[in-house]
Amino acid sequence: MTPMLQISDLHVSYGQVDAVRGVSLTLMPGQIVSVIGPNGAGKTTLLGAAMGLLPSKGTLKFEGENLHDLDVEARVERGLTLVPEKRELFGELSVYENLVLGAYAKRRNGAETKRRLENVYERFPRLKDRRDQRADTLSGGERQMLAVGRALMSGPRLLMLDEPSLGLAPLIVQEILAIVRQLRSDGVSILLVEQNARAALDSSDRGYVLETGEVALEGDSAQLAGDARVQATYLGGGSD
């Protein structure tokens, strides 16, 4: 089976600083793959390179196609979408207007846009209730739902999420990650970058630990959650 996303020996630099050094990662269709690690480990940089927002060296393939040949818009057309860490909503626009902008990325016709909008409203009832409300008046959890909903308007097959739990209360984090798992059940593969290691590993099939721009550990998520080093460093515990 062809991987949904294949990253091999990826290098990304900011000037003289190597932010990502030789990272390799594989995500198969139907998987949730998590990437955990501390601030500054290169997690956001990894997603930026995959989306085409940052220049990189190495191999980046989406469903066997070389991503280096595609700009950001072409990657979205192929089915790759990123929900950035800062959500990057248009605060002065309504919930509805933000969602429709997500569909514009694929230049969908009116009927298709309406169908996708109803799907988003069905998945996020609060967005439907607040469809005429300005995005900058939403709660943190609602803003995250809107960011995910807007990404879904492009019809992604691979959804990349950068710190979806950032700044949210624990109960809202559980709700967001439950939605992520449901997306996988509906046929969307997920690449999940998270500092909340426990939540990420609990929600994913496979995990990677990124430290100082390199993969320090990788394996099945349950295996990583039981690793003594991961427990001590990221899960707040470990064996006595």
C-alpha positions in Angstrom: 0.0 0.0 0.0 1.3 3.5 -0.9 1.8 5.7 2.1 -0.5 8.7 2.3 2.5 10.8 3.4 6.1 9.8 3.0 8.8 12.1 4.4 12.5 11.0 4.1 15.7 12.7 5.2 13.9 16.1 5.5 16.1 19.2 6.2 14.7 22.7 6.9 16.9 25.6 7.8 16.4 29.2 9.0 19.5 30.9 7.8 22.3 29.1 9.5 20.1 27.3 12.0 19.0 23.8 11.1 15.5 23.5 12.5 14.8 20.0 11.1 17.6 17.6 10.4 17.1 14.3 8.6 13.6 13.6 9.7 11.8 10.6 8.2 8.1 9.9 8.8 5.5 7.6 7.3 1.7 8.0 7.5 -0.5 5.3 5.9 -4.1 5.8 4.7 -6.5 5.8 7.6 -4.0 6.5 10.3 -3.6 9.1 12.9 0.1 9.8 13.4 1.2 12.1 16.3 4.4 14.1 16.6 5.3 15.1 20.1 8.2 17.0 21.6 9.2 20.2 23.4 9.0 23.7 22.2 11.6 24.4 19.5 11.9 20.7 18.5 10.9 21.5 14.9 7.3 20.2 15.0 5.7 23.3 13.4 8.5 23.5 10.9 7.9 20.0 9.8 4.2 20.7 9.0 5.2 24.0 7.3 7.6 22.1 5.0 5.0 19.4 4.2 2.4 22.2 3.3 4.9 24.0 1.1 5.1 27.0 3.3 8.9 26.6 4.0 11.7 25.5 1.6 13.1 22.1 2.4 15.5 19.4 1.2 14.8 15.7 1.2 11.8 13.7 0.0 8.2 14.7 0.5 5.6 12.5 -1.2 1.8 12.6 -0.9 0.2 9.4 -2.2 3.4 8.7 -4.1 3.5 12.2 -5.8 6.5 14.4 -5.2 5.3 17.4 -3.2 8.4 19.5 -4.0 6.9 20.1 -7.5 3.7 21.5 -6.1 2.9 24.9 -4.5 0.6 25.3 -1.5 -2.6 25.7 -3.6 -1.8 22.6 -5.6 -1.2 20.6 -2.4 -4.6 21.7 -1.2 -6.1 20.7 -4.5 -4.6 17.2 -4.0 -6.2 16.9 -0.6 -3.6 18.1 1.9 -4.7 20.7 4.4 -3.1 22.4 7.5 -4.8 23.8 10.5 -2.1 26.1 11.9 -1.2 26.6 15.5 -2.6 30.1 15.7 -5.8 29.1 13.8 -5.4 32.2 11.6 -9.1 33.0 11.3 -10.5 36.2 9.8 -11.8 37.8 13.1 -13.9 40.5 11.5 -15.7 38.0 9.3 -18.6 35.8 10.4 -18.3 32.0 11.1 -20.2 31.4 7.8 -17.8 33.7 5.8 -14.7 32.0 7.3 -16.1 28.6 6.3 -16.9 29.6 2.8 -13.4 30.9 2.3 -12.2 27.4 3.1 -14.2 26.0 0.2 -12.8 28.7 -2.1 -9.4 27.1 -2.0 -10.8 24.4 -4.2 -13.1 26.7 -6.3 -16.1 24.5 -5.5 -19.4 25.2 -7.1 -22.3 26.4 -5.1 -24.0 23.1 -4.6 -20.8 21.4 -3.4 -20.0 24.2 -1.1 -23.5 24.0 0.4 -23.1 20.3 0.9 -19.8 20.6 2.7 -21.1 23.5 4.8 -24.0 21.3 6.0 -21.5 18.5 6.8 -19.4 20.9 8.9 -22.5 22.2 10.7 -23.6 18.6 11.4 -20.2 17.9 12.9 -20.0 21.2 14.8 -23.5 22.2 15.8 -22.1 25.2 17.7 -20.8 26.7 14.5 -24.2 26.5 13.0 -25.7 28.2 16.0 -23.1 31.0 15.7 -22.9 31.2 11.9 -23.6 34.9 11.8 -21.3 35.7 14.7 -17.9 37.3 14.2 -15.0 34.9 14.6 -13.2 37.1 17.0 -16.0 36.9 19.5 -15.9 33.1 19.8 -14.5 31.1 22.7 -11.1 29.4 22.3 -12.8 26.0 21.7 -15.2 27.4 19.2 -12.3 29.1 17.3 -10.5 25.8 17.1 -13.7 24.1 15.8 -14.0 26.9 13.2 -10.4 26.4 12.1 -10.9 22.7 11.7 -14.3 23.2 10.0 -12.8 25.7 7.5 -10.1 23.1 6.7 -12.7 20.5 6.1 -14.4 22.7 3.5 -11.5 21.9 1.1 -12.3 18.2 1.3 -8.9 17.0 2.6 -7.8 13.4 2.6 -4.9 14.3 4.9 -5.5 16.9 7.7 -2.5 18.2 9.5 -3.2 19.8 12.9 -0.7 22.0 14.7 -1.3 22.1 18.5 -5.1 21.8 18.4 -5.3 21.7 22.2 -3.3 24.9 22.7 -4.9 27.2 25.3 -8.0 25.1 25.7 -9.5 23.7 28.9 -9.1 19.9 29.4 -12.8 19.1 28.6 -12.6 21.1 25.4 -9.4 19.3 24.4 -11.2 15.9 24.9 -14.0 17.2 22.7 -11.6 18.3 19.9 -9.7 15.1 19.9 -12.9 13.1 19.8 -13.7 15.0 16.7 -10.3 14.2 15.3 -10.9 10.5 15.9 -14.3 10.7 14.2 -12.6 12.3 11.2 -10.4 9.3 10.9 -13.4 7.0 11.0 -14.9 9.1 8.2 -11.9 8.5 6.0 -9.6 11.4 6.7 -6.0 10.6 7.7 -4.5 12.8 10.4 -1.0 14.1 11.2 -1.3 15.5 14.7 1.4 17.8 16.2 0.9 18.2 20.0 2.8 19.2 23.2 0.0 17.4 25.1 1.8 14.1 24.7 -0.7 12.0 26.6 -3.7 13.2 24.6 -1.8 12.8 21.4 -0.6 9.3 22.0 -4.0 8.3 23.3 -5.6 9.5 20.1 -3.1 8.2 17.5 -2.0 4.9 16.0 1.7 5.7 15.6 3.9 8.4 17.2 7.2 10.2 16.7 9.2 12.1 19.3 11.0 15.1 17.8 13.8 16.6 19.8 16.2 19.4 18.5 15.0 18.8 15.0 15.6 15.0 14.9 13.4 12.0 15.5 14.5 10.7 18.9 11.9 7.8 19.2 9.2 6.3 17.0 6.8 3.4 17.2 3.2 2.4 17.9 1.5 5.0 20.1 0.8 2.5 22.9 4.4 1.4 22.8 5.7 4.9 23.1 3.3 5.7 26.0 4.8 2.8 27.9 8.4 3.8 27.2 10.2 4.9 30.4 11.9 7.8 28.7 8.6 9.1 27.2 6.8 8.7 30.6 9.5 10.5 32.5 10.0 13.4 30.0 6.5 13.9 28.5 3.9 12.1 30.5 4.9 13.3 34.0 5.7 9.9 35.4 7.8 6.9 34.9 8.8 3.8 36.9 10.1 4.2 40.4 
